[in-house]
Amino acid sequence: MNRKLHVYSRGRALFERARKVIPSGIPGHFNPVVQKPHGAYPYYAQSSRGARFRDVDGNEYIDYMCAYGPMILGYGNPVVESAYRAQMKKADTCTLASPVMVELAEFLVDLVPIADWATFAKNGADATNMAVLIARTATGRRKLIAIEGGYHGSSPWMLSIERGGIDPADHQHVIRIPWNDIDALRRTLDQNHGEVAAFISSPYHHPVYQDNELPAAGYWPEAHRLLKKHGVVSICDDVRAGFRIDMGGSNEYFGYRPDLICFCKAIANGYPISAVAGRDSLKDAAGTIFQTGSFWFSAGAMAAALACLQELARIDAPARILEIGRKFTEGLTNIAAGQGLMLKASGMPSMPYLRMEHESGIEFHQALCGECARRGLFMASHHNLFVSAAHTEQDLEQTFAIFDEALAAVRTSC
Ligand SMILES: Cc1ncc(COP(=O)(O)O)c(C=O)c1O
């Protein structure tokens, strides 16, 4: 079947209007200039439901970016929506925090094995920033060890030094080491003995433009032995992977116990809230730092988070999403093999990173993802994808049919 290719005339017109009043039209990674090939991706969403959305031209997509992670139960999930609406009838952003903040903290403390307390913010970067401030306050040290290519948000110390406006001084106390490199961690800790406040890392390595890498056997236990020996706080940045691998924090799956965990993306199925959860030993430090924001007490998002977490736990979402992810990656890999090409899926199946093995760059893969978008299958080419609990067998079947057709189209044109 040859599908009609999507056109984006309304989206493009809106983008031209946007460029006059919004710097770059669409900021950040949703910018169509970042999404290559240019013109292959839609510009603005009109509506969303389940695992699909429609753009402003009326084209429909099966969505494997899930808003870059927040959507986990499906857009417009009724359980989350009704909890949100019920709270909004009572109070949202108000002079005082709402009781639901306490209920949410209690729920997280019960859910997450390392958590004796939890505190809330809005974005992932708020949470990772807070975690670092807590670690510095608790240890009285300044330095931070992070992984090369690891992303923790868009605050100056987290961004690559080449980005606009970043001062090298912002990175003065951040030491980057390669992923899975215990010798580098040992050396860095020895060389900076008594100066390192925290080691911040995602539970597995999910950089952009590169295969994603799981921890090597024994990596986390040995890393933790070293961190403990040097009195360094272990921060698990579970902003991206949180609740797609293990409800208790992705560290549980990989067999280690950090001191602090940062959650965000999937915690409230799209409502804006992040959390830092931590051990009792860091509670006083967490109570001492000053971090807040105009909307950090908004109760609607907290009610949404509580309902989302309860629902994720009820349906054992991580197991379900991992299973759907396995079917998804196996299906795509088999289709590629059927057309004589090797598709590599790396990372966890609930957040797979895809790449074509025959190329060293990602040009062919970019073209392929562009052809998929034009046919109603949305996947970014430079970033891991996201699978949700709302993706159905029917979505998978349609996904495979589109992928097969898009791959044949790229092979013909390359
Ligand atoms: C692992 C990780 N940490 C932190 C962040 C920052 O989150 P936010 O964009 O909500 O500030 C992200 C965002 O993609 C992330 O993937």
The ligand as an SDF file (V2000), in Angstrom:
LIG
                    3D

 16 16  0  0  0  0  0  0  0  0999 V2000
   18.5240   12.5450   31.9950 C   0  0  0  0  0  0  0  0  0  0  0  0
   17.9560   13.9280   31.9990 C   0  0  0  0  0  0  0  0  0  0  0  0
   18.1900   14.7330   33.0400 N   0  0  0  0  0  0  0  0  0  0  0  0
   17.6900   15.9870   33.0940 C   0  0  0  0  0  0  0  0  0  0  0  0
   16.9340   16.4810   32.0730 C   0  0  0  0  0  0  0  0  0  0  0  0
   16.4050   17.8830   32.1410 C   0  0  0  0  0  0  0  0  0  0  0  0
   15.0390   17.8770   32.2570 O   0  0  0  0  0  0  0  0  0  0  0  0
   14.2160   19.1930   31.8530 P   0  0  0  0  0  0  0  0  0  0  0  0
   14.3480   19.3560   30.3820 O   0  0  0  0  0  0  0  0  0  0  0  0
   12.8230   18.8900   32.2980 O   0  0  0  0  0  0  0  0  0  0  0  0
   14.8290   20.3290   32.6120 O   0  0  0  0  0  0  0  0  0  0  0  0
   16.6630   15.6820   30.9630 C   0  0  0  0  0  0  0  0  0  0  0  0
   15.8720   16.1800   29.8490 C   0  0  0  0  0  0  0  0  0  0  0  0
   15.8350   15.6570   28.7670 O   0  0  0  0  0  0  0  0  0  0  0  0
   17.1850   14.3720   30.9140 C   0  0  0  0  0  0  0  0  0  0  0  0
   16.9470   13.5530   29.8900 O   0  0  0  0  0  0  0  0  0  0  0  0
  1  2  1  0
  2  3  1  0
  2 15  2  0
  3  4  2  0
  4  5  1  0
  5  6  1  0
  5 12  2  0
  6  7  1  0
  7  8  1  0
  8  9  2  0
  8 10  1  0
  8 11  1  0
 12 13  1  0
 12 15  1  0
 13 14  2  0
 15 16  1  0
M  END
$$$$
